[in-house]
Each structure stands twice: as structure tokens, then as C-alpha cells.
Amino acid sequence: MHGDIELFNSKHKCPILYFLFLFQIIFPVIYCPIVYFMTEQPYDGIRYWQFLTITILTCLVAQSIGLLIGAVAPSLSTAVFVAPITGIPVLLFSGFFVNFETIPNYMQWLTYVSYARYSWEGIIVVIYGNNRAPLDCDVGRCIFRNCSDVLSTMDVKEDALELKGAKVYLNCVVLAGFFLVLRLVTYLVLRFRLWSHR
């Protein structure tokens, strides 16, 4: 009902939607330099732009999921309850909490439909891959000295499609695919809802 009211009152005009789209680019552009440089990552231009690109794509995909939930939900209260619930499997199967090897075989396919997996892998490869020098360890006991140890512990590989170092680019393409498909589905849902109310 809430979506119907917004639809017929024309609250969601195109300029507002473009403005919301720009927010998903502006905020990561502000956020990424703070996080990247405060955590003392290498001053490498390509590495930083890869980090920023993956972050922006992740924000756009997350916004697209929110728009789709808002378009499908029959009311605002339903959307408010459904949105957090959809985030649980997305994060659970991303590889952040559980290694891919520890996920049972019959559930491993779920990791491929989790956009957070591609974000997680991309960020890990950007930060610890790309021939990064050994990590600085001032403390007496250091668990990870080599970046390759971090990647192997996280069960993340740099190579994809038999191309060396292609994982970051593949993950960006997959995230862009998620973005386009989710926006298309949202558009079709809104068109259907508009058509069904005529």
C-alpha cells in the first residue's frame, strides 16, 4: 500500500532517483580514502582505484537490493522486516564468517549468488594481492608476514579464468552484473505493479 501511495503521488521522480544513485558514489569516494590510508595500505594508485571501484559497486548493488525489496513489498513495515533478513544469507555465504571449504557441498552454490562474496574476495585481493611486499611486523609475534599467507588462510585466489591477477576484474564484472540485473528486475516489478493497478 505504501508503494502504491508513493507511486500515484509521484514521490519517486527521476531526478530524485538519480540523486540517490549519486549518493552511492559520493559517499564511498569520501569513505574510501579515510579507511584506505588510515589502515596504512600501500600508496599504490591502481590498488586504491580497485578498492574504490569495488566499494562503489558494492554500494550500488546493496542499494539495488533495497530498491527491489521496496518495489516488491506490499507495505513499508513488510519491507523493513524483510530487508535485514535478506542480509543474513548474503553475509553468511560471503566467505567472511565461514571459509568456503567449511560450507557443506550442497550449500556451496549459495556463495555464488551472494554479492558480498565478490566484494569480499575483491577487497582481499586488492589489499593483500597484486604482488604486495611482505607485511611490516613490529610486534614480537606476527601471524602473517607474507600476503600470500593471508590469501591462502582466507581461501582466496588471485587468478581467475586461468588469467593471472584477473580475480579483481572478474569480481567487478560480476558486481556490475548484479547491479544491472537487480535494477532491471526492479524496473520490471514497478512496471508490472503500475500495469496491474490500471
C-alpha positions in Angstrom: 0.0 0.0 0.0 2.8 2.4 0.9 4.4 1.8 -2.5 1.1 2.5 -4.2 0.7 5.8 -2.4 4.3 6.8 -3.4 3.7 5.7 -7.0 0.5 7.6 -7.5 1.6 10.7 -5.7 4.7 10.7 -7.9 7.1 10.9 -5.0 9.8 9.0 -6.9 10.5 11.2 -9.8 13.6 10.5 -11.9 15.8 13.4 -10.6 15.3 12.1 -7.0 16.4 8.6 -8.1 19.4 10.0 -9.9 20.3 11.9 -6.8 20.1 8.7 -4.7 22.2 7.0 -7.3 24.9 9.7 -6.9 24.9 9.3 -3.1 26.1 5.7 -3.6 29.1 7.1 -5.5 29.8 10.2 -3.4 29.8 8.5 0.0 32.3 5.8 -1.0 34.5 8.5 -2.5 34.6 10.2 0.9 34.8 6.9 2.9 37.5 5.0 0.9 40.4 7.4 1.3 39.8 7.6 5.1 39.7 3.8 5.5 42.4 3.0 3.0 45.0 5.4 4.3 44.2 5.2 8.0 44.8 1.4 7.8 48.2 2.2 6.2 47.7 0.4 2.9 50.3 0.8 0.2 50.4 4.1 -1.7 49.6 2.4 -5.0 47.3 4.2 -7.4 45.9 1.1 -9.1 45.4 -0.7 -5.8 43.5 2.3 -4.5 41.3 2.7 -7.6 40.4 -1.0 -7.5 39.5 -0.7 -3.8 37.3 2.4 -4.6 35.7 0.7 -7.6 34.7 -2.5 -5.6 33.3 -0.3 -2.8 31.2 1.8 -5.2 29.9 -1.3 -6.9 29.1 -2.9 -3.6 27.1 0.2 -2.6 25.2 0.2 -5.9 24.3 -3.5 -5.6 23.2 -3.1 -2.0 21.0 -0.1 -3.0 19.6 -2.1 -5.8 18.5 -4.8 -3.4 16.9 -2.2 -1.2 15.0 -0.8 -4.2 13.9 -4.2 -5.3 12.6 -5.1 -1.8 10.8 -1.7 -1.6 9.2 -2.4 -5.0 8.1 -5.9 -4.2 7.0 -5.4 -0.6 3.3 -4.7 -0.2 3.9 -2.2 2.7 6.6 -0.3 4.4 6.5 -2.4 7.5 7.0 -5.6 5.4 10.0 -4.1 3.7 11.5 -3.0 7.0 11.3 -6.6 8.3 12.3 -8.3 5.0 15.4 -6.2 4.2 17.5 -7.3 7.3 16.5 -10.9 6.8 17.8 -10.9 3.3 21.2 -9.6 4.5 21.8 -12.6 6.7 22.4 -15.2 4.0 24.2 -12.7 1.9 26.8 -12.1 4.6 26.8 -15.7 5.8 27.8 -17.1 2.4 30.2 -14.3 1.6 33.3 -16.1 3.0 33.8 -13.5 5.7 32.5 -15.6 8.6 32.9 -19.1 7.2 35.6 -20.4 4.8 34.3 -21.7 1.5 35.8 -25.1 2.3 33.8 -25.5 5.5 30.5 -24.8 3.8 28.8 -28.2 3.0 28.9 -29.1 -0.7 25.1 -28.9 -1.1 25.1 -25.3 0.0 28.3 -24.0 -1.7 26.2 -22.8 -4.7 24.8 -20.1 -2.4 28.2 -18.5 -2.3 27.9 -17.7 -6.0 24.6 -15.8 -5.6 26.0 -13.7 -2.7 27.2 -10.3 -4.0 29.1 -9.9 -0.7 31.4 -12.8 -1.7 32.6 -10.9 -4.8 33.1 -7.8 -2.7 34.9 -9.7 0.0 37.2 -11.5 -2.4 37.9 -8.4 -4.5 38.8 -6.3 -1.4 41.1 -9.1 0.0 42.9 -9.5 -3.3 43.3 -5.7 -3.7 44.7 -5.3 -0.3 46.8 -8.5 0.0 47.4 -9.5 -3.6 48.9 -7.7 -6.6 52.5 -8.7 -5.5 52.3 -6.8 -2.3 55.5 -6.6 -0.3 55.8 -8.6 3.0 53.8 -7.1 5.8 55.6 -4.9 8.4 55.6 -6.7 11.8 56.9 -4.6 14.7 55.4 -7.0 17.3 57.4 -10.0 18.5 54.8 -12.5 17.4 53.4 -12.0 13.9 50.9 -14.5 12.5 51.1 -13.3 8.9 54.3 -12.0 7.4 53.6 -12.7 3.8 50.5 -11.6 2.0 50.2 -14.9 0.3 49.7 -16.5 3.7 46.7 -14.2 4.3 45.2 -15.1 0.9 45.6 -18.8 1.5 44.2 -18.6 5.0 41.1 -16.7 3.7 40.8 -19.2 0.8 41.0 -16.5 -1.8 42.9 -16.9 -5.1 44.2 -14.0 -7.2 43.8 -15.8 -10.5 40.5 -16.3 -12.3 39.6 -17.9 -15.7 43.2 -19.1 -15.9 44.4 -15.5 -16.1 46.9 -14.3 -13.5 45.6 -11.5 -11.3 42.2 -11.4 -13.0 40.1 -12.1 -9.8 39.6 -8.3 -9.1 38.4 -7.6 -12.6 36.1 -10.7 -12.7 34.6 -9.7 -9.3 34.0 -6.1 -10.6 32.2 -7.5 -13.7 30.1 -9.8 -11.6 29.2 -7.0 -9.2 28.3 -4.8 -12.2 26.1 -7.7 -13.5 24.4 -8.0 -10.1 23.7 -4.2 -10.3 22.3 -4.3 -13.8 20.1 -7.4 -13.2 18.7 -6.1 -10.0 17.9 -2.7 -11.5 16.2 -4.4 -14.5 14.2 -6.7 -12.2 13.2 -3.7 -10.1 12.1 -1.8 -13.2 10.0 -4.8 -14.4 8.4 -5.2 -10.9 7.4 -1.5 -10.9 6.1 -1.7 -14.5 4.0 -4.7 -13.5 2.6 -3.0 -10.4 1.7 0.0 -12.4 0.1 -2.1 -15.1 -1.9 -4.2 -12.6 -3.4 -1.0 -11.0 -4.8 0.3 -14.3 
